[in-house]
Amino acid sequence: MIASAAEALARDLAGLAEAEERFRDEVTLLIPRPRLLDALARAREAGFSVLTDLTAVDRLPQQPRFEVVYLVTNYGAPARLRLKVRVEAEDAVVPSAGPVYPGADWLEREVFDMFGIRFSGHPGLTRILMPDDWEGHPLRKDFPLVEEPVHFVGHTPKVPSAIIPKTRRTPPTPP
């Protein structure tokens, strides 16, 4: 059953949302990009004090290509609500949630690093997982999948079956 706090917030944000999805007793609101900070501020005021997660989805070949997903939680109720913002690849910029949820800082850096989505107003939008000189964004669906050969110097690893000790299996004793 959907928590009453999430229901109340969904009703409050209905004027801001473009669409509402319900699946397995969870509510997801599709918020237009210009209204995102207002929706997050209202969620915070309604007791959803924790930004549990912030991630993205590459929907290629669908348009708009990206969805930025915010999961907010109210531990007092308890309840949670998902907010989504869709952005085009050519204009993949979303306002930073940092002014409302300071914990968004590193989550936004991760989304920037993996998907290339920028967060306007972010105090230090730099890579967090990949090396600074890395080119591209690995979680985009059009990122090339390549394998680099691994060269072992002075040591050749053994296959797991050569390392794991073998034990004799004794059949169970009938009663």
RAPEGI-V344904 format. One record per pair of residues at least 24 apart in sequence whose ideal C-beta (glycine too) atoms are under 10 Angstrom apart, sorted by the first residue. I is the first residue (numbers start at 1). J is the second residue. Records with the same first field share a line. If there is no record, write none. Layout:
I=J, J
//
This chain:
1=25
2=26, 27, 79, 80, 81
3=27, 74, 77, 78, 79, 80, 81
4=77, 79
5=46, 47, 48, 73, 74, 76, 77, 78, 79, 80, 81
6=43, 46, 48, 72, 73, 74, 77, 78, 79, 80, 81, 82
7=79, 81
8=46, 47, 74, 77, 79
9=39, 42, 43, 45, 46, 47, 48, 72, 74, 77, 79, 80, 81, 83
10=79, 81
12=39, 42, 43, 45, 46
13=38, 39, 40, 42, 43, 46, 81, 83
15=39
16=42, 83
17=83, 84
18=84, 85, 86
19=84
21=82, 84
23=82
26=71, 79, 80, 81, 82
27=79, 80, 81, 82, 83
28=67, 69, 71, 81, 82, 83, 84
29=70, 81, 82, 83, 84, 85
30=67, 82, 83, 84, 85, 86
31=68, 70, 83, 84, 85, 86
32=85, 86
33=64, 68, 85, 86, 87, 91, 93, 94, 95
34=85, 95
35=85, 95
36=68, 70, 83, 84, 85, 94, 95, 96, 97, 100
37=94, 95, 96, 97, 99, 100, 121
38=100
39=70, 72, 81, 83, 85, 100
40=70, 72, 83, 95, 97, 99, 100, 101, 104
41=97, 99, 100, 101
42=100
43=70, 72, 73, 74, 81, 83, 100, 101
44=72, 74, 97, 100, 101
45=100
46=72, 74, 77, 79, 81
47=72, 73, 74, 75, 76, 77, 79
48=72, 73, 74, 75, 76, 77, 79, 80, 81, 83, 101
49=73, 74, 75, 76, 101
50=74, 75, 80, 101, 103
51=83, 97, 98, 100, 101, 102, 103, 104, 107
52=80, 82, 101, 103, 107
53=80, 82, 107
54=83, 94, 97, 101, 103, 104, 105, 106, 107, 108, 110, 111, 119
55=107, 110, 111, 114, 115, 139
56=84, 85, 87, 92, 94, 108, 110, 111, 112, 114, 115, 116, 117, 137, 139, 140
57=84, 86, 115, 139, 141
58=89, 114, 115, 116, 117, 137, 139, 140, 141, 142, 143
59=86, 141
60=89, 140, 141, 142
61=141, 142
62=86
63=88, 89
64=88, 89, 90, 91, 92
65=89, 90, 92, 115, 117, 140, 141, 142
66=92, 94, 111, 115, 116, 117, 140
67=117
68=92, 94, 97, 108, 111, 115, 117, 119
69=111
70=94, 97, 100, 101, 104, 107
72=97, 100, 101
85=117
87=117, 118
89=115, 116, 117, 140, 142
91=118
92=116, 117, 118, 119, 137
93=117, 118, 119, 120
94=118, 119, 120, 121, 122
95=119, 120, 121, 122
96=120, 121, 122, 123, 125
97=121, 122
98=122, 123
110=139
111=137, 139
112=137
113=137, 138, 139
114=138, 139, 140, 143
115=139, 140, 143
116=140, 143
//
